[in-house]
Amino acid sequence: MWSTLEIGKYAGRSLPQILFSDPDYFFWAVEKKMFRGRLATEAAELAWKARHIKIPKPDPENWCVEYFFTPENKFSWCRVIEVGRVPHVGSRITMRSNNIDMSVVRESCRYDKSGYKRFVKTMKRHLFGNSATRMTAERCEEFFDDRDKFGSGI
C-alpha cells in the first residue's frame, strides 16, 4: 500500500501515480527533499526503481534504450534497440542505457514538461503495449510493486 500526499496539487495521489503523470515534479521533489517520513522512504525506493526499469523484451540484456535530445538538450524521443546496433548519426544528441530511466529527461534539461509528455507516452507503449493506456492508481501502483520489472539491487 502506497502512501498518498496530503497537501499540494497532488493531494490524494500516491507517488507511483505522480511518477506516471508528472515525473519532472517527482524528481524535483526528491532532489529538494520535499518528502518526509514514510513518503521519503517510498520516494527513495521509487526513484531507484524509476531509473532501473527492465526493458520488456525476452532476454532484456540483449536490448538497450537509445534516447534522442535536441541540441538544446530537450528530450525528443527514444526507442528500444538491439545492443549491437550501430549508434545513430545525425543532428540529435543520443545516449544509451541498459534500462528505461525515467529521470533521463530531467537530467538533460531541468524543466521539460513537453519532453516528459513524449517520454511517458513512449514508455507506456513499451511497458503496456499502448501509448494511450490510462494510468489508474491501481495500474501505477501495481507496476511499481512488481520487483521483476526492475534491475537487481532492490
Buried (B, 14 or more C-beta within 10 A) or exposed (E): EBBBBEEEEBEEBBBBBBBBBBBBBBBBBBEEEBBEEEBEEBBEBBBEBBBBBBBBEEEBEEBBBBBBBBEEBBBBBBEBBEEEEEEEEEEBBBBBBBBBBBBBBBEBBEEBEEBBBBBBBBBBBBBBEEEEBEBEBEBBBEBBEEEEBBBEEE
